[in-house]
Amino acid sequence: MRKSLWMLALLGLLVVVGCGGSGDDDDDVPAVDAGRVLDATAALDALVCAPGDCPCFSNHDCPADHTCMSQDPGGNQVYCVLGARGTGAKGTPCSGEADCASALCVDDAQGGMRCSDECTGPGDCPASLPRCLLIGFGVNKQICARQ
């Protein structure tokens, strides 16, 4: 009984740790398979981020082999899901979150869309998205935005 409780507590810790990754490649975080189910006797060699378990704002909030993706048309349910990330850098044209390395595709001043990213000041932003704006509404992050 004690061994089962210990394994259950360890599995719970792994789920929490799996959802809190910074997304940086230099973290010592093992690859994650969201479809993989761990049982109490399996080797605990991977972190778990099951669909719907890991809310995110950008790819920076997800494990390295996950991407931050909206699960509804309104963008109200956004989660880390297993999959490849976009490659678009800040300021490059995009048509959606899957195009951007950050998973942040925003309106630009010319009526198009551009990849954005988190920032700490205007110096972090490209000329096409020159402002560093606080998102607000419970999100304490800033992103590059249009003029």
C-alpha positions in Angstrom: 0.0 0.0 0.0 2.8 2.4 0.9 4.6 1.7 -2.4 1.4 2.4 -4.4 0.9 5.7 -2.6 4.5 6.7 -3.2 4.3 5.9 -6.9 1.0 7.8 -7.2 2.6 10.9 -5.5 5.7 10.6 -7.8 3.4 10.4 -10.9 1.5 13.5 -9.7 4.8 15.4 -9.3 5.8 14.4 -12.9 2.6 15.8 -14.3 3.1 19.1 -12.5 6.8 19.3 -13.7 5.9 18.4 -17.2 3.5 21.3 -17.6 5.9 23.9 -16.2 8.7 23.7 -18.8 10.3 26.9 -20.1 10.5 25.5 -23.6 14.2 26.2 -23.7 16.2 23.5 -25.5 19.0 23.6 -22.9 16.8 22.3 -20.1 17.5 18.8 -19.0 14.0 17.8 -19.8 13.5 14.4 -21.5 11.3 14.1 -24.6 7.6 13.8 -23.9 4.9 11.7 -25.6 1.5 13.1 -24.7 -0.2 9.9 -25.8 1.9 7.7 -23.5 0.3 6.4 -20.4 2.5 5.6 -17.4 1.5 3.0 -15.0 2.9 2.4 -11.5 5.3 -0.3 -12.7 6.6 1.6 -15.8 10.0 3.3 -15.8 9.4 7.0 -15.0 11.7 8.2 -17.7 9.4 10.9 -19.3 7.3 13.8 -18.2 3.6 13.8 -19.0 1.6 16.7 -20.6 -1.7 15.1 -21.5 -4.0 17.0 -23.9 -5.9 19.7 -22.0 -3.6 19.5 -18.9 -1.0 22.2 -19.7 -2.5 25.7 -20.5 0.0 28.0 -22.2 0.4 31.5 -23.6 3.2 30.8 -26.0 5.7 28.0 -26.8 7.9 29.3 -24.0 5.4 27.7 -21.6 5.5 24.2 -23.1 8.0 21.3 -23.1 10.4 21.4 -26.0 8.6 18.8 -28.1 5.2 20.5 -27.6 3.6 23.5 -29.2 1.1 26.0 -27.7 -2.1 25.7 -29.7 -5.6 27.0 -29.5 -8.2 24.2 -29.1 -11.2 26.3 -30.0 -11.9 29.0 -32.7 -12.2 31.8 -30.0 -8.8 31.1 -28.5 -10.2 30.5 -25.1 -8.7 27.0 -24.6 -5.0 27.2 -25.4 -2.8 24.2 -24.4 0.6 22.6 -25.0 0.1 19.7 -27.4 2.7 17.3 -28.8 4.0 18.5 -32.1 6.4 20.5 -34.1 6.7 24.2 -33.6 6.7 26.9 -36.3 10.0 28.5 -37.3 8.9 32.1 -38.0 10.9 34.7 -36.1 9.6 38.0 -34.7 8.4 40.2 -37.5 8.0 37.5 -40.2 4.7 37.1 -42.0 2.4 34.4 -40.7 -1.1 33.1 -41.2 -1.5 31.5 -37.8 0.2 30.3 -34.6 1.7 27.2 -36.3 3.9 29.5 -38.4 5.7 31.1 -35.5 8.5 29.9 -33.3 6.7 31.5 -30.4 3.2 30.4 -31.5 2.2 34.1 -31.4 0.8 35.5 -34.7 -0.6 39.0 -34.4 -2.1 41.7 -36.6 0.4 44.1 -38.2 -0.2 47.8 -39.1 -0.5 46.9 -42.9 -3.5 44.6 -42.5 -1.5 41.4 -42.4 -0.2 39.1 -39.7 3.3 38.8 -38.2 5.0 36.5 -35.8 5.4 38.1 -32.4 7.2 37.0 -29.2 7.5 38.0 -25.6 9.5 41.1 -24.9 10.7 43.2 -22.0 10.9 46.5 -23.9 10.7 48.0 -27.4 14.3 47.1 -28.1 13.3 43.5 -28.1 10.9 44.0 -31.0 11.3 44.3 -34.8 10.4 47.5 -36.8 7.2 45.8 -38.0 5.9 45.3 -34.4 7.7 48.1 -32.6 5.7 48.2 -29.3 6.2 46.0 -26.3 2.7 45.8 -24.8 1.5 44.2 -21.6 -1.3 41.7 -22.4 -3.2 42.1 -19.1 -6.5 40.3 -18.4 -4.6 38.0 -16.0 -1.6 37.4 -18.3 1.4 39.1 -16.9 3.4 39.0 -20.1 4.4 41.5 -22.8 4.5 40.9 -26.5 5.7 42.8 -29.6 2.7 44.6 -31.2 1.9 46.9 -34.1 2.0 50.7 -33.8 
